[in-house]
Amino acid sequence: MSAEHAHIGRMIRATVLMLGYAADDVERGRWSDDEIRQLGDQLATVAAALRGAGTSPEPLVIDLSEAKR
């Protein structure tokens, strides 16, 4: 098992736990719209990690050719 896979496994476990607690609370109206959006952002982070597993990240390229001096 790679360190990346171990990290993704921990993210999945945390997500399952987070969703388990959130499901009833959201259904009962205990979460604000902003809190629900934040949960969505966290889920997007996990989804991106799952989709990108085993791939090298894209290098960051900064083009300064048009920068004002």
LUMZA-403830 format. One record per residue: residue number from 1; residue in three letters; x, y, z of N, C-alpha, C in turn. Coordinates in nm, 4 decimals, padded with zeros to 6 digits. Layout:
N
  keti  seke      n.c1      n.c2      n.c3     ca.c1     ca.c2     ca.c3      c.c1      c.c2      c.c3
   NUM   ALA         X         Y         Z         X         Y         Z         X         Y         Z
...
// end
This chain:
69
  keti  seke      n.c1      n.c2      n.c3     ca.c1     ca.c2     ca.c3      c.c1      c.c2      c.c3
     1   MET   00.0851  -00.1168   00.0000   00.0000   00.0000   00.0000   00.0901   00.1238   00.0000
     2   SER   00.0547   00.2182  -00.0845   00.1333   00.3413  -00.0914   00.0829   00.4413   00.0125
     3   ALA   00.1638   00.5403   00.0401   00.1233   00.6466   00.1330   00.0018   00.7206   00.0792
     4   GLU  -00.0036   00.7359  -00.0538  -00.1188   00.8033  -00.1155  -00.2473   00.7249  -00.0902
     5   HIS  -00.2416   00.5933  -00.1072  -00.3605   00.5110  -00.0849  -00.4014   00.5120   00.0619
     6   ALA  -00.3052   00.5114   00.1514  -00.3369   00.5187   00.2944  -00.4064   00.6508   00.3261
     7   HIS  -00.3577   00.7588   00.2670  -00.4183   00.8905   00.2892  -00.5611   00.8938   00.2341
     8   ILE  -00.5809   00.8398   00.1148  -00.7154   00.8359   00.0563  -00.8076   00.7503   00.1421
     9   GLY  -00.7580   00.6398   00.1948  -00.8385   00.5562   00.2840  -00.8839   00.6320   00.4075
    10   ARG  -00.7936   00.7105   00.4657  -00.8312   00.7916   00.5828  -00.9347   00.8970   00.5446
    11   MET  -00.9193   00.9552   00.4263  -01.0167   01.0548   00.3803  -01.1549   00.9915   00.3632
    12   ILE  -01.1587   00.8706   00.3084  -01.2861   00.8012   00.2882  -01.3515   00.7711   00.4227
    13   ARG  -01.2730   00.7207   00.5190  -01.3292   00.6921   00.6518  -01.3862   00.8188   00.7161
    14   ALA  -01.3127   00.9285   00.7069  -01.3596   01.0551   00.7641  -01.4865   01.1018   00.6945
    15   THR  -01.4942   01.0805   00.5634  -01.6120   01.1209   00.4872  -01.7342   01.0408   00.5290
    16   VAL  -01.7177   00.9104   00.5434  -01.8293   00.8251   00.5861  -01.8804   00.8700   00.7225
    17   LEU  -01.7891   00.8948   00.8143  -01.8269   00.9402   00.9481  -01.8981   01.0752   00.9415
    18   MET  -01.8412   01.1681   00.8652  -01.8978   01.3017   00.8522  -02.0388   01.2952   00.7928
    19   LEU  -02.0568   01.2146   00.6889  -02.1880   01.2034   00.6262  -02.2889   01.1363   00.7184
    20   GLY  -02.2434   01.0392   00.7959  -02.3331   00.9738   00.8909  -02.3907   01.0711   00.9912
    21   TYR  -02.3061   01.1591   01.0436  -02.3538   01.2600   01.1381  -02.4377   01.3669   01.0686
    22   ALA  -02.3993   01.4027   00.9478  -02.4660   01.5126   00.8783  -02.6052   01.4756   00.8287
    23   ALA  -02.6252   01.3514   00.7892  -02.7505   01.3124   00.7243  -02.8733   01.3500   00.8073
    24   ASP  -02.8774   01.3076   00.9312  -02.9932   01.3378   01.0156  -03.0035   01.4862   01.0463
    25   ASP  -02.8892   01.5494   01.0741  -02.8911   01.6915   01.1090  -02.9394   01.7778   00.9929
    26   VAL  -02.8936   01.7478   00.8724  -02.9371   01.8246   00.7552  -03.0860   01.8030   00.7329
    27   GLU  -03.1290   01.6788   00.7437  -03.2700   01.6458   00.7233  -03.3599   01.7192   00.8226
    28   ARG  -03.3106   01.7386   00.9428  -03.3888   01.8065   01.0469  -03.3732   01.9582   01.0434
    29   GLY  -03.2976   02.0085   00.9475  -03.2827   02.1530   00.9326  -03.1858   02.2165   01.0301
    30   ARG  -03.0945   02.1387   01.0848  -02.9993   02.1913   01.1833  -02.8761   02.2543   01.1192
    31   TRP  -02.8586   02.2371   00.9903  -02.7433   02.2936   00.9207  -02.7886   02.4101   00.8340
    32   SER  -02.7083   02.5136   00.8302  -02.7371   02.6274   00.7426  -02.6972   02.5912   00.5993
    33   ASP  -02.7446   02.6719   00.5059  -02.7070   02.6494   00.3662  -02.5557   02.6594   00.3482
    34   ASP  -02.4932   02.7506   00.4208  -02.3479   02.7666   00.4109  -02.2756   02.6411   00.4605
    35   GLU  -02.3232   02.5830   00.5694  -02.2616   02.4602   00.6216  -02.2770   02.3444   00.5226
    36   ILE  -02.3911   02.3392   00.4567  -02.4138   02.2339   00.3570  -02.3189   02.2529   00.2389
    37   ARG  -02.3001   02.3777   00.1956  -02.2058   02.4054   00.0864  -02.0633   02.3674   00.1266
    38   GLN  -02.0268   02.3945   00.2516  -01.8931   02.3573   00.2994  -01.8744   02.2059   00.2950
    39   LEU  -01.9788   02.1326   00.3301  -01.9734   01.9867   00.3213  -01.9521   01.9446   00.1763
    40   GLY  -02.0210   02.0115   00.0850  -02.0028   01.9827  -00.0573  -01.8602   02.0067  -00.1024
    41   ASP  -01.8000   02.1147  -00.0528  -01.6598   02.1433  -00.0864  -01.5679   02.0322  -00.0365
    42   GLN  -01.5948   01.9840   00.0843  -01.5133   01.8759   00.1401  -01.5306   01.7473   00.0595
    43   LEU  -01.6533   01.7203   00.0163  -01.6773   01.6014  -00.0657  -01.6072   01.6138  -00.2009
    44   ALA  -01.6048   01.7342  -00.2560  -01.5355   01.7562  -00.3834  -01.3861   01.7289  -00.3688
    45   THR  -01.3302   01.7633  -00.2541  -01.1884   01.7372  -00.2290  -01.1612   01.5871  -00.2273
    46   VAL  -01.2485   01.5123  -00.1614  -01.2328   01.3662  -00.1569  -01.2501   01.3077  -00.2969
    47   ALA  -01.3506   01.3558  -00.3698  -01.3740   01.3057  -00.5056  -01.2538   01.3329  -00.5955
    48   ALA  -01.1946   01.4496  -00.5828  -01.0767   01.4825  -00.6636  -00.9604   01.3900  -00.6292
    49   ALA  -00.9440   01.3589  -00.5017  -00.8374   01.2669  -00.4602  -00.8613   01.1278  -00.5179
    50   LEU  -00.9869   01.0847  -00.5201  -01.0191   00.9534  -00.5759  -00.9948   00.9504  -00.7267
    51   ARG  -01.0348   01.0556  -00.7957  -01.0149   01.0598  -00.9411  -00.8680   01.0710  -00.9780
    52   GLY  -00.7899   01.1355  -00.8929  -00.6496   01.1581  -00.9243  -00.5549   01.0549  -00.8678
    53   ALA  -00.6077   00.9524  -00.8037  -00.5216   00.8513  -00.7409  -00.4291   00.7887  -00.8443
    54   GLY  -00.3014   00.7876  -00.8113  -00.2038   00.7233  -00.8976  -00.1545   00.8088  -01.0127
    55   THR  -00.1998   00.9322  -01.0195  -00.1526   01.0199  -01.1263  -00.0691   01.1311  -01.0662
    56   SER   00.0288   01.1713  -01.1384   00.1129   01.2814  -01.0915   00.0361   01.4120  -01.1057
    57   PRO   00.0511   01.5015  -01.0102  -00.0183   01.6297  -01.0219   00.0392   01.7111  -01.1372
    58   GLU  -00.0459   01.7939  -01.1959  -00.0019   01.8827  -01.3029   00.0945   01.9845  -01.2450
    59   PRO   00.2032   02.0095  -01.3137   00.2960   02.1106  -01.2618   00.2346   02.2498  -01.2713
    60   LEU   00.2671   02.3335  -01.1762   00.2203   02.4714  -01.1761   00.3101   02.5526  -01.2679
    61   VAL   00.2491   02.6200  -01.3644   00.3242   02.7028  -01.4580   00.2767   02.8461  -01.4413
    62   ILE   00.3689   02.9357  -01.4147   00.3357   03.0772  -01.3989   00.3958   03.1521  -01.5167
    63   ASP   00.3087   03.2123  -01.5974   00.3526   03.2859  -01.7155   00.3653   03.4330  -01.6794
    64   LEU   00.4873   03.4805  -01.6717   00.5117   03.6204  -01.6360   00.5350   03.7087  -01.7583
    65   SER   00.5150   03.6544  -01.8762   00.5430   03.7313  -01.9970   00.4533   03.8540  -02.0102
    66   GLU   00.3349   03.8507  -01.9534   00.2419   03.9631  -01.9634   00.2358   04.0443  -01.8344
    67   ALA   00.3195   04.0130  -01.7393   00.3172   04.0834  -01.6102   00.3652   04.2269  -01.6271
    68   LYS   00.2989   04.3178  -01.5554   00.3412   04.4582  -01.5576   00.4645   04.4735  -01.4709
    69   ARG   00.5560   04.5549  -01.5150   00.6797   04.5760  -01.4397   00.6760   04.7070  -01.3688
// end
